[in-house]
């Protein structure tokens, strides 16, 4: 398991609104751990990005300005603005070497399925999976070899190979499958029919609907 150093500052002025912190190019966050008081933080947005925008799982070596003690933790939660999709808050969970934690790790598909070579389509349905293990056993990702999949074959969570950690997902959850190309075309056909204009009918411009990740409420600690 790779470790990533994250330098942060303690937000001692709790009355300062989180919005003001973001205007300074920093992201407000919180560190919490069993048996310890939560520590409000602020991190330069550029330093936080490698931890958030990655396909790997990392142990975080948190280093606070002006303190000699380092904190080992994991990124537990990230909140995004629903319009801009920018990071607006993050949670770090402290970990202990002798205590199991629950965490989501990425699933990486390896190889080209036999069924794809025969004209099938590979569908990757489950991109992350929840596991429980000791911190030292957290995998950066879980590799799933799909080379042997024929058209109509699939891989489920219950069949994943793993050591030193427990998979918490439903055994029947589909990780990946190779489907016939005709199935994909049939699924797309109704949309094409719905979207087709009736002859002689005026074509109207579609409405634009904004989208983004679900936003959490603004911090109330201040």
GROMACS elastic network, one bead per residue, 0.5 to 0.9 nm:
[ bonds ]
;  ai    aj funct       b0    kb
    1    57     6  0.76397   500
    1    58     6  0.64831   500
    1    59     6  0.69803   500
    1   135     6  0.85819   500
    1   136     6  0.69726   500
    1   137     6  0.73167   500
    1   138     6  0.61519   500
    1   139     6  0.58395   500
    1   140     6  0.57756   500
    2    56     6  0.88165   500
    2    57     6  0.77175   500
    2    58     6  0.54706   500
    2    59     6  0.64052   500
    2    60     6  0.87873   500
    2   139     6  0.88948   500
    2   140     6  0.72210   500
    3    57     6  0.89379   500
    3    58     6  0.54030   500
    3    60     6  0.56469   500
    3    61     6  0.65617   500
    4    50     6  0.87581   500
    4    51     6  0.75732   500
    4    58     6  0.63065   500
    4    59     6  0.62811   500
    4    60     6  0.50101   500
    4    61     6  0.58951   500
    4    62     6  0.84041   500
    5    59     6  0.87130   500
    5    60     6  0.59311   500
    5    62     6  0.60886   500
    5    63     6  0.72635   500
    6    43     6  0.82290   500
    6    47     6  0.69223   500
    6    48     6  0.73211   500
    6    51     6  0.84709   500
    6    60     6  0.66122   500
    6    61     6  0.60398   500
    6    63     6  0.61278   500
    6    64     6  0.85300   500
    7    43     6  0.69817   500
    7    44     6  0.83626   500
    7    47     6  0.75803   500
    7    48     6  0.89277   500
    7    61     6  0.84299   500
    7    62     6  0.61040   500
    7    64     6  0.59890   500
    7    65     6  0.71978   500
    8    41     6  0.64598   500
    8    42     6  0.58643   500
    8    44     6  0.74845   500
    8    47     6  0.89402   500
    8    62     6  0.72196   500
    8    63     6  0.62111   500
    8    64     6  0.50367   500
    8    65     6  0.62980   500
    9    12     6  0.88052   500
    9    40     6  0.85762   500
    9    41     6  0.56036   500
    9    42     6  0.53651   500
    9    43     6  0.64848   500
    9    63     6  0.83950   500
    9    64     6  0.54322   500
    9    65     6  0.53383   500
    9    66     6  0.83694   500
   10    13     6  0.87959   500
   10    39     6  0.69129   500
   10    40     6  0.59081   500
   10    42     6  0.64336   500
   10    64     6  0.67646   500
   10    65     6  0.73901   500
   11    14     6  0.62387   500
   11    16     6  0.84934   500
   11    28     6  0.82850   500
   11    39     6  0.79865   500
   11    40     6  0.54074   500
   11    41     6  0.51514   500
   11    42     6  0.62610   500
   12    15     6  0.86670   500
   12    16     6  0.89693   500
   12    40     6  0.76477   500
   12    41     6  0.85519   500
   13    16     6  0.57090   500
   13   222     6  0.89408   500
   14    17     6  0.77424   500
   14    40     6  0.78945   500
   14   221     6  0.73290   500
   14   222     6  0.55124   500
   15   221     6  0.81345   500
   16    19     6  0.84484   500
   16    20     6  0.69339   500
   16    21     6  0.75271   500
   16   222     6  0.65936   500
   17    20     6  0.54501   500
   17    21     6  0.67764   500
   17   219     6  0.82251   500
   17   222     6  0.62450   500
   18    21     6  0.50428   500
   18    22     6  0.64362   500
   18    23     6  0.88069   500
   18    27     6  0.80259   500
   18    28     6  0.61986   500
   18    88     6  0.86037   500
   18    89     6  0.87726   500
   18   218     6  0.78082   500
   18   219     6  0.68875   500
   18   222     6  0.79600   500
   19    22     6  0.51934   500
   19    23     6  0.63795   500
   19    24     6  0.89902   500
   19    28     6  0.87755   500
   19    88     6  0.87474   500
   19   218     6  0.87742   500
   20    23     6  0.50536   500
   20    24     6  0.67030   500
   21    24     6  0.53616   500
   21    25     6  0.70695   500
   21    26     6  0.57006   500
   21    27     6  0.65948   500
   21    28     6  0.66415   500
   21    42     6  0.74806   500
   22    25     6  0.51578   500
   22    27     6  0.54951   500
   22    28     6  0.72433   500
   22    42     6  0.89501   500
   22    45     6  0.85828   500
   22    88     6  0.75483   500
   23    26     6  0.71820   500
   24    27     6  0.86756   500
   24    44     6  0.87100   500
   25    43     6  0.85987   500
   25    44     6  0.62135   500
   25    45     6  0.61040   500
   25    46     6  0.84944   500
   26    42     6  0.59837   500
   26    43     6  0.52351   500
   26    45     6  0.51325   500
   26    46     6  0.84264   500
   27    41     6  0.82050   500
   27    42     6  0.53740   500
   27    43     6  0.52741   500
   27    44     6  0.63023   500
   27    45     6  0.57334   500
   27    48     6  0.81421   500
   27    87     6  0.72279   500
   27    88     6  0.60574   500
   27    89     6  0.60482   500
   27    90     6  0.77505   500
   28    40     6  0.74604   500
   28    41     6  0.57215   500
   28    43     6  0.66405   500
   28    88     6  0.70472   500
   28    89     6  0.53658   500
   28    90     6  0.69314   500
   29    39     6  0.85688   500
   29    40     6  0.59901   500
   29    42     6  0.58776   500
   29    43     6  0.76574   500
   29    88     6  0.85298   500
   29    89     6  0.52510   500
   29    91     6  0.56586   500
   29    92     6  0.76823   500
   30    38     6  0.66473   500
   30    39     6  0.56629   500
   30    41     6  0.54419   500
   30    42     6  0.82346   500
   30    89     6  0.82890   500
   30    90     6  0.66239   500
   30    91     6  0.50654   500
   30    92     6  0.61552   500
   30    93     6  0.85612   500
   31    37     6  0.87691   500
   31    38     6  0.55778   500
   31    39     6  0.50554   500
   31    40     6  0.64565   500
   31    41     6  0.71441   500
   31    73     6  0.83433   500
   31    90     6  0.88165   500
   31    91     6  0.60747   500
   31    93     6  0.59662   500
   31    94     6  0.69774   500
   32    35     6  0.89220   500
   32    36     6  0.69178   500
   32    37     6  0.68008   500
   32    39     6  0.64697   500
   32    40     6  0.88331   500
   32    73     6  0.89926   500
   32    91     6  0.78105   500
   32    92     6  0.64399   500
   32    93     6  0.53404   500
   32    94     6  0.59548   500
   33    36     6  0.55695   500
   33    37     6  0.74758   500
   33    38     6  0.70581   500
   33    73     6  0.86396   500
   33    92     6  0.85659   500
   33    93     6  0.58204   500
   33    95     6  0.70431   500
   34    37     6  0.83873   500
   34    93     6  0.89339   500
   34    94     6  0.75566   500
   34    95     6  0.85099   500
   36    39     6  0.87550   500
   41    64     6  0.87024   500
   42    45     6  0.89219   500
   43    46     6  0.83673   500
   43    47     6  0.69360   500
   43    48     6  0.66438   500
   44    47     6  0.53983   500
   44    48     6  0.65297   500
   45    48     6  0.51607   500
   45    49     6  0.63630   500
   45    87     6  0.80633   500
   46    49     6  0.54704   500
   46    50     6  0.78216   500
   47    50     6  0.66670   500
   47    51     6  0.79442   500
   48    51     6  0.55429   500
   48    52     6  0.65212   500
   48    53     6  0.87112   500
   49    52     6  0.51258   500
   49    53     6  0.56767   500
   49    54     6  0.83641   500
   49    87     6  0.87096   500
   50    53     6  0.55173   500
   50    54     6  0.62894   500
   51    54     6  0.63569   500
   51    56     6  0.88342   500
   51    57     6  0.84637   500
   51    58     6  0.75579   500
   51    60     6  0.84243   500
   51    75     6  0.77508   500
   52    55     6  0.88916   500
   52    75     6  0.80859   500
   52    78     6  0.77298   500
   52    87     6  0.88272   500
   53    56     6  0.89905   500
   54    57     6  0.77449   500
   55   105     6  0.86789   500
   55   106     6  0.64408   500
   55   107     6  0.89298   500
   55   108     6  0.89311   500
   55   140     6  0.84183   500
   55   141     6  0.79124   500
   56   105     6  0.73702   500
   56   106     6  0.65685   500
   56   139     6  0.86213   500
   56   140     6  0.50234   500
   56   141     6  0.59914   500
   57    74     6  0.85869   500
   57    75     6  0.88174   500
   57   104     6  0.82760   500
   57   105     6  0.60969   500
   57   106     6  0.74068   500
   57   138     6  0.78823   500
   57   139     6  0.70713   500
   57   141     6  0.66831   500
   58    74     6  0.68926   500
   58    75     6  0.80724   500
   58   138     6  0.84172   500
   58   139     6  0.86691   500
   58   140     6  0.66509   500
   59    72     6  0.68318   500
   59    73     6  0.60030   500
   59    74     6  0.53504   500
   59    75     6  0.80574   500
   59   135     6  0.79233   500
   59   138     6  0.85171   500
   60    71     6  0.78517   500
   60    72     6  0.56292   500
   60    73     6  0.50608   500
   60    74     6  0.54800   500
   60    75     6  0.74102   500
   60    92     6  0.85432   500
   61    70     6  0.65569   500
   61    71     6  0.58476   500
   61    73     6  0.66820   500
   61    74     6  0.86985   500
   62    69     6  0.89803   500
   62    70     6  0.56699   500
   62    72     6  0.61345   500
   62    73     6  0.71215   500
   63    66     6  0.89919   500
   63    67     6  0.75482   500
   63    68     6  0.79215   500
   63    69     6  0.72903   500
   63    70     6  0.50964   500
   63    71     6  0.66552   500
   64    67     6  0.55840   500
   64    68     6  0.77583   500
   64    69     6  0.77737   500
   64    70     6  0.71952   500
   64    71     6  0.85318   500
   65    68     6  0.83688   500
   67    70     6  0.78862   500
   71    94     6  0.69062   500
   71    95     6  0.84198   500
   72    93     6  0.84765   500
   72    94     6  0.59082   500
   72    95     6  0.60457   500
   72    96     6  0.78713   500
   73    76     6  0.87267   500
   73    92     6  0.61195   500
   73    93     6  0.51965   500
   73    95     6  0.51569   500
   73    96     6  0.84645   500
   74    91     6  0.85942   500
   74    92     6  0.56074   500
   74    93     6  0.53841   500
   74    94     6  0.66519   500
   74    95     6  0.72832   500
   74   103     6  0.85941   500
   75    78     6  0.77147   500
   75    90     6  0.75312   500
   75    91     6  0.61719   500
   75    93     6  0.64565   500
   76    90     6  0.77106   500
   76    91     6  0.54520   500
   76    92     6  0.54099   500
   76    93     6  0.58420   500
   76   103     6  0.76631   500
   77    89     6  0.83664   500
   77    90     6  0.56249   500
   77    91     6  0.50137   500
   77    92     6  0.72125   500
   77    93     6  0.88529   500
   78    87     6  0.70957   500
   78    88     6  0.78081   500
   78    89     6  0.59297   500
   78    91     6  0.64437   500
   79    85     6  0.89816   500
   79    86     6  0.85104   500
   79    87     6  0.59985   500
   79    88     6  0.57017   500
   79    89     6  0.51387   500
   79    90     6  0.61719   500
   79    91     6  0.87950   500
   79   213     6  0.82170   500
   79   214     6  0.79220   500
   79   215     6  0.63465   500
   79   216     6  0.63343   500
   80    83     6  0.86162   500
   80    84     6  0.80527   500
   80    85     6  0.52367   500
   80    86     6  0.53705   500
   80    88     6  0.53719   500
   80    89     6  0.71720   500
   80   212     6  0.81683   500
   80   213     6  0.61510   500
   80   214     6  0.70818   500
   80   215     6  0.57840   500
   80   216     6  0.77189   500
   81    84     6  0.55976   500
   81    86     6  0.53384   500
   81    87     6  0.64157   500
   81    88     6  0.61809   500
   81   212     6  0.73632   500
   81   213     6  0.69098   500
   81   214     6  0.75213   500
   81   215     6  0.55623   500
   81   216     6  0.82503   500
   82    85     6  0.55820   500
   82    86     6  0.81689   500
   82   210     6  0.89232   500
   82   211     6  0.69981   500
   82   213     6  0.50435   500
   82   214     6  0.56404   500
   82   215     6  0.52866   500
   82   216     6  0.89343   500
   83    86     6  0.81808   500
   83   210     6  0.72206   500
   83   211     6  0.67277   500
   83   212     6  0.55898   500
   83   213     6  0.79614   500
   83   215     6  0.89192   500
   84    87     6  0.88466   500
   84   212     6  0.73648   500
   85    88     6  0.87183   500
   85   212     6  0.59489   500
   85   213     6  0.65510   500
   87    90     6  0.78210   500
   88   215     6  0.88297   500
   88   218     6  0.89656   500
   89   216     6  0.88434   500
   89   218     6  0.89688   500
   89   219     6  0.86365   500
   95    98     6  0.87247   500
   95    99     6  0.72400   500
   95   100     6  0.84435   500
   95   101     6  0.75403   500
   95   135     6  0.71121   500
   96    99     6  0.53405   500
   96   100     6  0.79973   500
   96   101     6  0.88330   500
   96   134     6  0.83265   500
   96   135     6  0.73150   500
   97   100     6  0.80438   500
   97   134     6  0.66453   500
   97   135     6  0.60000   500
   97   136     6  0.70605   500
   98   134     6  0.66623   500
   98   135     6  0.80271   500
   99   133     6  0.81897   500
   99   134     6  0.59610   500
   99   135     6  0.75985   500
  100   132     6  0.63606   500
  100   135     6  0.67594   500
  101   131     6  0.82714   500
  101   132     6  0.54965   500
  101   133     6  0.56892   500
  101   134     6  0.62493   500
  101   135     6  0.69550   500
  102   130     6  0.68686   500
  102   131     6  0.56802   500
  102   133     6  0.68258   500
  102   134     6  0.89437   500
  102   168     6  0.87723   500
  103   129     6  0.82423   500
  103   130     6  0.55543   500
  103   131     6  0.56060   500
  103   132     6  0.64404   500
  103   133     6  0.83961   500
  103   138     6  0.83825   500
  104   128     6  0.60821   500
  104   129     6  0.51995   500
  104   131     6  0.61273   500
  104   132     6  0.87412   500
  105   127     6  0.85834   500
  105   128     6  0.53888   500
  105   129     6  0.55785   500
  105   130     6  0.64902   500
  105   131     6  0.74068   500
  105   138     6  0.82737   500
  105   139     6  0.72520   500
  105   140     6  0.68090   500
  105   141     6  0.55569   500
  105   142     6  0.71825   500
  106   126     6  0.88860   500
  106   127     6  0.58465   500
  106   129     6  0.64989   500
  106   139     6  0.89937   500
  106   140     6  0.74560   500
  106   142     6  0.63174   500
  106   143     6  0.86944   500
  107   126     6  0.72939   500
  107   127     6  0.51819   500
  107   128     6  0.53937   500
  107   129     6  0.69852   500
  107   141     6  0.57247   500
  107   143     6  0.60127   500
  107   144     6  0.71231   500
  107   175     6  0.83485   500
  108   127     6  0.74578   500
  108   128     6  0.88557   500
  108   141     6  0.67082   500
  108   142     6  0.60286   500
  108   144     6  0.61393   500
  108   145     6  0.86401   500
  109   112     6  0.88438   500
  109   124     6  0.79680   500
  109   142     6  0.85081   500
  109   143     6  0.58753   500
  109   145     6  0.60346   500
  109   146     6  0.65338   500
  109   176     6  0.82893   500
  110   113     6  0.89691   500
  110   143     6  0.64947   500
  110   144     6  0.58102   500
  110   146     6  0.60383   500
  110   147     6  0.73092   500
  111   144     6  0.87020   500
  111   145     6  0.60704   500
  111   146     6  0.58112   500
  111   147     6  0.50125   500
  111   148     6  0.88085   500
  112   115     6  0.84099   500
  112   116     6  0.68417   500
  112   117     6  0.75774   500
  112   122     6  0.87588   500
  112   145     6  0.86501   500
  112   146     6  0.65843   500
  112   147     6  0.50326   500
  112   148     6  0.83594   500
  112   149     6  0.86887   500
  113   116     6  0.52565   500
  113   117     6  0.67605   500
  113   118     6  0.89063   500
  113   120     6  0.87516   500
  113   122     6  0.76246   500
  113   145     6  0.86730   500
  113   146     6  0.54045   500
  113   148     6  0.56731   500
  113   149     6  0.51039   500
  113   150     6  0.67254   500
  113   151     6  0.86910   500
  113   178     6  0.77053   500
  114   117     6  0.52364   500
  114   118     6  0.65081   500
  114   120     6  0.85980   500
  114   146     6  0.84767   500
  114   147     6  0.59346   500
  114   148     6  0.58510   500
  114   149     6  0.57897   500
  114   150     6  0.54592   500
  114   151     6  0.78528   500
  115   119     6  0.64832   500
  115   120     6  0.51928   500
  115   121     6  0.75988   500
  115   122     6  0.81713   500
  115   147     6  0.84912   500
  115   148     6  0.80280   500
  115   149     6  0.59336   500
  115   152     6  0.80994   500
  115   153     6  0.83670   500
  115   178     6  0.63547   500
  115   179     6  0.81542   500
  115   180     6  0.85608   500
  116   119     6  0.50576   500
  116   121     6  0.56151   500
  116   122     6  0.65069   500
  116   149     6  0.83793   500
  116   150     6  0.76129   500
  116   151     6  0.73430   500
  116   178     6  0.69913   500
  116   179     6  0.86335   500
  116   180     6  0.89538   500
  117   120     6  0.69987   500
  118   150     6  0.83255   500
  118   151     6  0.78740   500
  119   151     6  0.83463   500
  119   180     6  0.73247   500
  119   181     6  0.67840   500
  120   150     6  0.81434   500
  120   151     6  0.57794   500
  120   152     6  0.86078   500
  120   178     6  0.59661   500
  120   179     6  0.55309   500
  120   181     6  0.54077   500
  120   182     6  0.88079   500
  121   151     6  0.80264   500
  121   177     6  0.81496   500
  121   178     6  0.53355   500
  121   179     6  0.52653   500
  121   180     6  0.62556   500
  121   181     6  0.59355   500
  121   184     6  0.79491   500
  122   151     6  0.88883   500
  122   176     6  0.71086   500
  122   177     6  0.58341   500
  122   179     6  0.65632   500
  123   175     6  0.85361   500
  123   176     6  0.55001   500
  123   177     6  0.52785   500
  123   178     6  0.61413   500
  123   179     6  0.73929   500
  124   127     6  0.69597   500
  124   174     6  0.85608   500
  124   175     6  0.62354   500
  124   177     6  0.67925   500
  124   178     6  0.89306   500
  125   173     6  0.88579   500
  125   174     6  0.63767   500
  125   175     6  0.52440   500
  125   176     6  0.54555   500
  125   177     6  0.78258   500
  126   129     6  0.71838   500
  126   157     6  0.87883   500
  126   173     6  0.78285   500
  126   174     6  0.66299   500
  126   176     6  0.69260   500
  127   175     6  0.74525   500
  128   141     6  0.87126   500
  128   142     6  0.89105   500
  129   142     6  0.87803   500
  129   157     6  0.84184   500
  129   167     6  0.75336   500
  129   168     6  0.77704   500
  129   169     6  0.65919   500
  130   166     6  0.87234   500
  130   167     6  0.62940   500
  130   168     6  0.55424   500
  130   169     6  0.61189   500
  131   138     6  0.86276   500
  131   165     6  0.65530   500
  131   166     6  0.54361   500
  131   168     6  0.52845   500
  131   169     6  0.76491   500
  132   138     6  0.84184   500
  132   165     6  0.56833   500
  132   166     6  0.51750   500
  132   167     6  0.66248   500
  132   168     6  0.70655   500
  133   136     6  0.81382   500
  133   137     6  0.62033   500
  133   138     6  0.65442   500
  133   164     6  0.67173   500
  133   166     6  0.64870   500
  134   137     6  0.54562   500
  134   138     6  0.68366   500
  134   164     6  0.80440   500
  134   165     6  0.75907   500
  135   138     6  0.54874   500
  136   139     6  0.85965   500
  137   163     6  0.85412   500
  137   164     6  0.61047   500
  137   165     6  0.68684   500
  138   141     6  0.84983   500
  138   164     6  0.84934   500
  138   165     6  0.75985   500
  139   142     6  0.67298   500
  139   165     6  0.88959   500
  142   160     6  0.86311   500
  142   161     6  0.86887   500
  142   162     6  0.81856   500
  143   160     6  0.88718   500
  143   161     6  0.88298   500
  144   155     6  0.86099   500
  144   160     6  0.72314   500
  144   161     6  0.81954   500
  144   175     6  0.88464   500
  145   148     6  0.77286   500
  145   149     6  0.89652   500
  146   149     6  0.56074   500
  146   154     6  0.87640   500
  146   155     6  0.80201   500
  146   176     6  0.80976   500
  146   177     6  0.87326   500
  147   150     6  0.85450   500
  148   153     6  0.88996   500
  149   152     6  0.79788   500
  149   153     6  0.54577   500
  149   154     6  0.69031   500
  149   155     6  0.83988   500
  149   177     6  0.77079   500
  149   178     6  0.67607   500
  150   153     6  0.53834   500
  150   154     6  0.84395   500
  150   177     6  0.89072   500
  150   178     6  0.66188   500
  150   179     6  0.86844   500
  151   154     6  0.86589   500
  151   177     6  0.81142   500
  151   178     6  0.50559   500
  151   179     6  0.54950   500
  151   180     6  0.61267   500
  152   177     6  0.70708   500
  152   178     6  0.56059   500
  152   179     6  0.53895   500
  152   180     6  0.70978   500
  153   176     6  0.87231   500
  153   177     6  0.58214   500
  153   178     6  0.57946   500
  153   179     6  0.76602   500
  154   174     6  0.69959   500
  154   175     6  0.74975   500
  154   176     6  0.56415   500
  154   178     6  0.63992   500
  154   179     6  0.87455   500
  155   158     6  0.84904   500
  155   159     6  0.68868   500
  155   160     6  0.79168   500
  155   173     6  0.86085   500
  155   174     6  0.59981   500
  155   175     6  0.54934   500
  155   176     6  0.53574   500
  155   177     6  0.62997   500
  156   159     6  0.56224   500
  156   160     6  0.70646   500
  156   170     6  0.88048   500
  156   171     6  0.64308   500
  156   172     6  0.56353   500
  156   173     6  0.54364   500
  156   175     6  0.52120   500
  156   176     6  0.72499   500
  156   177     6  0.88796   500
  157   160     6  0.55411   500
  157   167     6  0.78439   500
  157   169     6  0.66888   500
  157   170     6  0.67019   500
  157   172     6  0.62411   500
  157   173     6  0.54704   500
  157   174     6  0.63960   500
  157   175     6  0.61790   500
  158   161     6  0.86117   500
  158   167     6  0.80612   500
  158   169     6  0.80910   500
  158   170     6  0.72248   500
  158   172     6  0.64210   500
  158   173     6  0.77330   500
  159   171     6  0.75095   500
  160   167     6  0.86508   500
  162   165     6  0.66929   500
  162   166     6  0.77113   500
  162   167     6  0.81493   500
  163   166     6  0.79224   500
  167   170     6  0.84828   500
  167   171     6  0.86726   500
  168   171     6  0.84594   500
  169   172     6  0.84292   500
  169   173     6  0.70913   500
  170   173     6  0.53854   500
  171   174     6  0.84078   500
  174   177     6  0.73848   500
  179   182     6  0.83817   500
  179   183     6  0.67983   500
  179   184     6  0.76025   500
  180   183     6  0.54524   500
  180   184     6  0.70518   500
  181   184     6  0.52676   500
  181   185     6  0.64424   500
  181   186     6  0.87674   500
  182   185     6  0.50768   500
  182   186     6  0.61215   500
  182   187     6  0.86570   500
  183   186     6  0.51201   500
  183   187     6  0.62660   500
  183   188     6  0.87506   500
  184   187     6  0.52193   500
  184   188     6  0.64002   500
  184   189     6  0.87758   500
  185   188     6  0.51596   500
  185   189     6  0.61166   500
  186   189     6  0.51488   500
  186   190     6  0.75580   500
  187   190     6  0.67797   500
  187   191     6  0.80564   500
  188   191     6  0.56895   500
  188   192     6  0.66170   500
  189   192     6  0.51137   500
  189   193     6  0.63469   500
  189   194     6  0.87084   500
  190   193     6  0.50805   500
  190   194     6  0.60867   500
  190   195     6  0.85075   500
  191   194     6  0.50482   500
  191   195     6  0.60292   500
  191   196     6  0.85623   500
  192   195     6  0.51857   500
  192   196     6  0.61947   500
  193   196     6  0.52263   500
  193   197     6  0.86196   500
  194   197     6  0.82121   500
  197   200     6  0.83203   500
  197   201     6  0.66979   500
  197   202     6  0.80384   500
  197   203     6  0.67321   500
  198   201     6  0.54116   500
  198   202     6  0.83807   500
  198   203     6  0.87737   500
  199   202     6  0.85581   500
  200   203     6  0.89973   500
  212   215     6  0.83671   500
  215   218     6  0.87696   500
  216   219     6  0.86903   500
  217   220     6  0.82604   500
  219   222     6  0.68457   500
